[in-house]
Amino acid sequence: MAQIQLNEQIAFLRRQKGLTQEALAQQLGVTNQTVSKWESGQCCPDIQLLPVLADLFGISVDELMGHTPSGSLDSLCLGLKSYFTNLPEGQSFEDAYRLAAQLHEIVMTDGYKKRLPWSEKNYAEENMTRWGLSACSEAPGNTLRSGNVLLFTRNDAYQSPKAAELRAIQAALKMLSDRKALKVFFALQDLTVRDPDLYVTADGIAAKAKLDIDETEEILSDLPVTVLEDGVTEKYRIEGSAAWLADVIRLVRL
């Protein structure tokens, strides 16, 4: 069995929960100094507190103690399936994103063997503006984080693009290589990204992009947008199949 020091487990799980030492102490009915001593390894929690700690962190006492059975990846995957099945509707994405952020950190730290300053934080909640680029390329594949984007690729699953795909990529890059087209595209993204039901007029997009209305409407005719007819007015948003594009194209760095 693999075992992690109990003090490290408590510190790690507390930070994952977003709790301060003071907040954890209050929930357990102990002093701040007691929690500090636990995490520094000066002493351990009373055995009667272990189930309370485990329940608070949503794990078993064995997991709190750092015990992981051999071949636990399958068990972990099954546990994740059960966890997400029982989540309230609408919460799956936030939790999945947090897991993805944690997985990126695991690769970047070689399975926590290399200690980095953020290795015990809730990595998904780190300020997005701090992440200019965090990338790791290894023989099995690549992982990258930039802003709010998390990416994993597998090298053994790579496939060369066919001729039709190359033509489609060329056409997309040609369209998006125009600065004004990019301004319209990102203006539309800025206006609608936080509301999945919002459509905006060409006037609103033009004002945001600081372009005239005729140019904006011409550019919109070539962009991957969904059009909603509201009486005599047309409103726009980026179509669902391209909703990821604004984030991903910002990863392109030569």
PyMOL commands that set and color helices and strands:
alter all, ss='L'
color gray80, all
select helices_A, chain A and resi 6-16+21-28+32-40+47-57+61-64+72-85+92-108+123-125+128-130+155-157+163-176+179-192+202-209+213-220+240-242+245-251
alter helices_A, ss='H'
color red, helices_A
select strands_A, chain A and resi 134-137+141-146+149-154+200-201+225-230+233-238
alter strands_A, ss='S'
color yellow, strands_A
deselect
rebuild
show_as cartoon
